[in-house]
Amino acid sequence: MANYPLATIPGTEVRTLRSAFVDQEYSISVALPFGYSENPEQTYPVIYVLDANTYFGMVVEMA
C-alpha cells in the first residue's frame, strides 16, 4: 500500500488535550476565520461540533 500524505483542511489545526481524570488524550480540531492572524484580538462567534471526526470538515466548509 502506498503512503499518501494526510488530507488537510486549510486554516485548521489539531490540538491534543490530556485528561487527568481518565488518563486519555483527546484531539481537538480548530478552524480559525480567514484573516485571524492579521487581527487576533478581534472576537468571533464560536461553533462547537460534537462528533467532529465525522462532521468537522463539512461544518468548516459551511461556515
N, C-alpha and C positions, 0 to 999 in steps of 0.2 A: 504494500500500500504506500502511496506517495505521501510525503509530508508537506501538506499545503499550509500556507500562512493562515493564521486565525483571521476570521472576519471581524472587522471593527466598524463602529458607527462613529462618523466624525463628530467631534465636540463632546465625546463621552469619556468616562474613565471608570475604572472599577477600584473600589477601596475595600480593604479587608478589616473587619472588626472582630475582636475576640471577646467572647462572653466568659466572664469569670464564673458565672453561675453554672453553666453547663459544660464548660471547658471545650468550646467548639468555636470554629471560625465561620464567619458569615461574609459573603460577598455582597457589597452594596454598589449598585450601578448608579452613576451620577451623570446627568446631562446638563450642561450649563448653556444658557442662552448665547446666541451669536453676539459677539461684541462684549461679552462679560469681562474679558481680560483688559479691555480699554477703560472700563468703568466698574471695577469690582465693588465699590462702596454703594452702588445703587441696589435697591431691594427689588426682588422679583417674587411673583407668586410661586408656590411650591405644589407639585403634584406627587403624591406618594402612590406607588404602584405595588400592590400585593401580587405575589407570584410573578415577579419581574423576569424570571428566567424565560417565561413564555411571552409576556406582553411588553417588555421594555422597549424593544425596537419599534413596535407598532405605535406606542404612546409617544416616543420621541418624534417619529415621523408626523404624527397628527398634531403635536404641539408646535 
